[in-house]
Amino acid sequence: MRYLSLVTCLLLATSLNLQASERLTTLRGEAYDLKTDTALYTEHHQFEYDDNNTLVAAQVEYRSTDDEIIGRKTLDFRRSLSVPGYETRLHDGRYIEGLRYTEDGVEIYRSRDGGESMDTKTLKLDGLMAADAGFNNLVHARFDQLIEGDTVKFRFIAPNQQTSVRFKAEHVGERSIEGMPVVDFKIAVASLIGLFVDPLRLSYDAETRRLIEYRGLSNVRSADGELYEVRIRYPALIRKPETSE
């Protein structure tokens, strides 16, 4: 199950459309327990763009149901929209993970003791790859291909596992959320491990192509270090159906 948790940051972090005319500068997400629907935490995103209206950076605050800050994340998209540099710190910095660029590729790192000990590994960028919130940008780039029925395979860089993991994305249907049409994608591990790991479920607005809902493991941990299983929704992005008078 932990393999898929690393993908969440991506989606969870940025459900924005990269078109300048519709770009987002802030966004709030609400996370609920996948089984009980109990409120767990909220995400508060801020996005930054350059003079060409290209996404260059983002910041995220994670807040408890008591509105206490339980974590922060910073992202740098200047080197790549699909593989950003980033760092996440949870529970007063006890849990740390991130990715930074080096001369040899990218270095991924993780710590579960506030940085006293740090696991690191250098990976080379090769082929179609994504990391953290960059996955959402990859989906936008391949949206038409997915809708047409193609399966998109890629490698997701997972600092928590100190490796990159093979995934596949595919379109699995359409439905509506609060009366708004959405298209559903499934993201699964592209190996035998996938037989034992629940896939992620992503629902995008069929018109704006923005992420509306995510179901699966979160990248946010409880104070005990356990990853939440969540349903995350972005209420401000839900378009209300037009009603005739």
C-alpha positions, -999 to 999 in steps of 0.1 A, spaced: 0 0 0 28 25 7 39 26 -30 7 44 -39 9 68 -10 37 86 -27 15 95 -57 -9 114 -36 12 144 -31 9 150 -67 -26 152 -70 -32 164 -37 -8 191 -41 -20 207 -73 -53 203 -90 -47 232 -112 -52 237 -149 -20 251 -164 -38 274 -188 -29 310 -179 -65 323 -184 -78 299 -158 -48 296 -135 -53 291 -98 -34 311 -71 -49 294 -40 -68 262 -34 -83 244 -4 -87 206 -2 -107 186 24 -95 151 34 -118 125 49 -113 90 61 -120 67 31 -140 42 51 -157 63 78 -159 96 60 -146 113 91 -129 147 85 -91 143 89 -73 174 77 -73 202 52 -48 213 25 -41 249 18 -22 255 -15 -6 286 -30 7 287 -66 33 310 -82 38 318 -119 65 335 -139 60 363 -164 51 337 -191 23 324 -168 42 291 -163 39 274 -129 72 278 -111 65 271 -74 39 261 -49 35 259 -11 11 237 9 0 238 45 -17 208 61 -40 216 89 -58 194 115 -95 196 121 -86 219 150 -69 242 124 -34 234 138 -6 232 113 6 196 110 29 200 81 42 220 52 55 214 17 74 235 -8 77 227 -45 100 241 -72 88 235 -108 115 255 -126 135 225 -137 106 203 -146 68 205 -144 65 167 -139 96 162 -116 97 192 -93 122 196 -65 103 195 -32 104 190 5 77 179 29 79 182 67 52 168 90 46 169 127 72 195 137 96 182 112 97 147 126 89 132 92 108 146 63 111 136 26 120 154 -6 138 155 -39 166 179 -51 185 181 -84 222 172 -86 248 170 -113 240 133 -116 202 135 -117 181 138 -86 187 130 -50 158 117 -30 158 117 8 138 108 38 139 109 76 116 98 104 135 113 133 136 150 125 167 148 103 191 132 128 195 104 103 187 108 66 184 81 39 195 94 5 197 79 -30 206 94 -64 185 85 -94 189 93 -131 160 108 -150 151 85 -179 119 82 -199 85 94 -187 88 101 -150 70 121 -124 74 131 -87 50 145 -62 27 172 -76 43 169 -110 21 139 -117 -9 161 -121 10 180 -148 18 147 -165 -19 138 -165 -28 171 -181 -2 165 -208 -16 130 -215 -53 138 -209 -65 133 -245 -44 101 -249 -60 87 -217 -95 96 -227 -90 79 -261 -83 46 -242 -45 45 -242 -27 32 -211 1 56 -200 31 40 -183 56 60 -163 79 58 -133 71 76 -102 100 88 -80 92 77 -44 116 92 -17 98 72 10 107 40 -8 141 53 -20 134 42 -55 112 48 -86 81 26 -91 65 16 -124 29 28 -127 2 28 -153 -27 52 -158 -59 45 -176 -94 60 -181 -121 38 -164 -154 58 -169 -175 88 -163 -199 99 -136 -210 130 -118 -200 147 -85 -227 170 -71 -243 171 -106 -210 180 -124 -197 155 -150 -163 140 -142 -140 115 -158 -124 88 -137 -88 75 -140 -72 46 -122 -36 46 -113 -20 12 -105 14 -3 -99 25 -18 -132 39 -51 -119 29 -82 -100 29 -61 -68 -1 -43 -82 -22 -75 -76 -18 -68 -39 -20 -30 -38 -53 -11 -42 -52 14 -71 -57 51 -68 -89 67 -81 -88 102 -96 -118 122 -108 -113 152 -131 -138 178 -142 -146 168 -178 -146 204 -190 -118 222 -171 -97 190 -166 -90 200 -130 -87 173 -103 -119 173 -82 -116 142 -61 -89 117 -51 -94 83 -33 -65 63 -19 -35 65 4 -25 100 15 11 113 17 1 128 51 8 108 82 -8 106 116 13 116 146 21 79 150 35 78 114 7 59 98 -5 70 63 -41 80 61 -65 63 36 -85 92 23 -110 108 0 -99 143 -8 -122 168 -26 -116 204 -38 -150 221 -32 -142 254 -49 -136 236 -82 -170 219 -83 -191 238 -109 -228 239 -100 -251 227 -127 -271 254 -145 -308 254 -136 -335 267 -158 -360 292 -144 
